[in-house]
Amino acid sequence: MARAAAHALAALAPLDEEHVLPSMDDPRVAVEQAVAVGLEARREGVAAVSRTEDDLRAAATSAIASARAALAELVGSGRIPPPPPDAL
């Protein structure tokens, strides 16, 4: 499954001299890795729930959007500091 995640990450990379990996701030990164790992888990027979690629993508997109909204709310309300710019 780690190999599937690595391939998904590599597929999103711009692959130039300055950037060999996509930005972790790019929401596609987590979605595509989740989909790749979910499909590989299904292929290996270890997935707790068998989902289609579309279902995996929809679930990952929704979960990541919710997490980003929660983070924005926490930062916006001052309950937590924003992440340092160099962490993105």
C-alpha positions as CSV (number, residue, x, y, z in Angstrom):
1,M,0.0,0.0,0.0
2,A,2.9,2.3,0.6
3,R,4.0,1.8,-3.0
4,A,0.5,2.7,-4.2
5,A,0.7,5.9,-2.1
6,A,4.1,6.7,-3.5
7,H,2.9,6.2,-7.1
8,A,-0.1,8.5,-6.5
9,L,2.2,11.1,-5.0
10,A,4.6,10.9,-8.0
11,A,1.8,11.2,-10.4
12,L,0.9,14.6,-9.0
13,A,4.5,15.9,-8.8
14,P,5.5,18.7,-11.2
15,L,8.9,17.1,-11.6
16,D,11.1,20.0,-12.3
17,E,14.5,20.9,-10.8
18,E,12.9,22.9,-7.9
19,H,10.0,20.6,-7.1
20,V,10.2,16.8,-7.1
21,L,7.1,16.4,-4.9
22,P,3.7,18.2,-5.0
23,S,2.9,20.7,-2.3
24,M,1.3,19.1,0.7
25,D,-1.1,22.1,0.7
26,D,-2.5,20.7,-2.6
27,P,-5.8,18.9,-1.6
28,R,-5.3,16.5,-4.5
29,V,-2.3,14.9,-2.7
30,A,-4.3,13.5,0.3
31,V,-7.3,12.5,-1.9
32,E,-5.2,10.7,-4.5
33,Q,-3.2,8.9,-1.9
34,A,-6.3,7.8,0.0
35,V,-7.8,6.5,-3.2
36,A,-4.7,4.6,-4.2
37,V,-4.2,3.0,-0.8
38,G,-7.9,2.1,-0.6
39,L,-7.8,0.4,-4.0
40,E,-4.6,-1.4,-3.1
41,A,-6.1,-2.6,0.2
42,R,-9.1,-3.9,-1.7
43,R,-6.8,-5.6,-4.2
44,E,-4.9,-7.2,-1.4
45,G,-8.1,-8.3,0.4
46,V,-7.4,-6.3,3.5
47,A,-9.9,-3.5,3.1
48,A,-12.5,-3.5,5.9
49,V,-15.1,-2.1,3.5
50,S,-14.8,-2.6,-0.3
51,R,-15.5,0.7,-2.1
52,T,-15.3,1.8,-5.7
53,E,-12.7,4.3,-6.8
54,D,-15.5,6.9,-7.1
55,D,-16.7,6.2,-3.6
56,L,-13.2,6.4,-2.2
57,R,-12.6,9.7,-3.9
58,A,-15.9,11.1,-2.7
59,A,-15.3,10.0,0.9
60,A,-11.7,11.3,0.9
61,T,-12.7,14.6,-0.7
62,S,-15.4,15.1,1.9
63,A,-13.2,14.2,4.9
64,I,-10.4,16.5,3.7
65,A,-12.8,19.4,3.1
66,S,-14.2,19.0,6.6
67,A,-10.8,18.9,8.1
68,R,-9.7,22.0,6.2
69,A,-12.8,23.8,7.3
70,A,-12.3,22.8,10.9
71,L,-8.7,24.0,10.7
72,A,-9.8,27.3,9.2
73,E,-12.3,27.8,11.9
74,L,-9.8,27.1,14.7
75,V,-7.2,29.4,13.2
76,G,-9.8,32.1,12.3
77,S,-11.2,32.1,15.9
78,G,-7.7,32.4,17.3
79,R,-7.9,29.0,19.2
80,I,-4.8,27.8,17.4
81,P,-2.1,29.7,15.6
82,P,-1.8,29.4,11.8
83,P,0.8,26.9,10.6
84,P,4.2,28.5,9.7
85,P,4.4,29.4,6.1
86,D,7.4,27.1,5.5
87,A,5.3,24.1,6.7
88,L,3.1,24.4,3.7
